[in-house]
Amino acid sequence: MSQCISTKRVKAGPGVDASEGTVRWRPMKSLWVSGMTVAGVGGAFLTFSWDALALFLVTTSITICAGHSVGMHRLLIHRSFKAPRWLEYLLVWLGVLVGMAGPFGMIKAHDLRDWAQRQKHCHDHSSHRRPFLIDAFWQMHCDLELAHPPRFVIEEEVRNDAFYRFLERHWMAQNVLLGVVFFAIGGLPGVIWGVCLRVAVSLTGHWLIGHYAHRRPQGHWYVAGVAVQGFNVPYAGLITFGESWHNNHHAFPSSARLGLEPGQADPGWWFILGLKKLGLASDIQTPETLPPRWELRRLHGDDAIAAQPATA
């Protein structure tokens, strides 16, 4: 059913269930998100300067585009293209700076959610079905513990990699070290805008796109027989660097290109094309190079997917 390496990491045998589980509050996760949000939003009002704003915009763009979208998501998780090992390390490190988790944590959270959404039924946590504020609390301050989870095994090449093991153990410390550098250069405003506010906005933005990308029908593709459809969030294409084209991503999870239709801006894809011109990206996967999916249907008309159920 799947074209992508992510589902190969999930070992689902008899008795496995994606729908029964408990959402549990995670104190460290909650403290991290809350601390960054309070320090970032509160401190930004007290330390504003044009230099600080520029630092925020530049560091946010680099870490989300090159780091999260290209390095963590399209390269490490989906292996939608190949890059030299040093460049892969750099891009994934930038992705860690977004502040969500280490590389292993990101792979596991992403793959288990995607596996759950591909089942006939899944928990409300995996589908973003709950109301806005409840979903915000669940996604940013809690984790889902399935009663009957599948086994999860990261490929040996990744799980035994010394650099990735280091990042997994010390992923929070990467932003602490960056904060020390920014403090030395620009004082407290550098820490507030270059670390705290950037992480807070990145985490909140990531949840917002995930929330609306599973609730608001818009797109040209329908995947039959699954619990959750992915939907495009058109107005966020540029600011998410292509990640908001989630209907396309559900249709072609291993594609390095997410903006597939005319007018669908995908800066992450543009970045990969730039790497290709420099000889730093190869074996780039797109819908044209991927095998066909029997369960994938092309819909016609701008609102065609609105006639399809959000959950099956």
Summary of the structure (lengths in Angstrom):
residues: 312
radius of gyration: 19.1
end to end distance: 16.0
largest distance: 57.8
contacts: 1027
relative contact order: 0.16
helix: 56%
strand: 10%
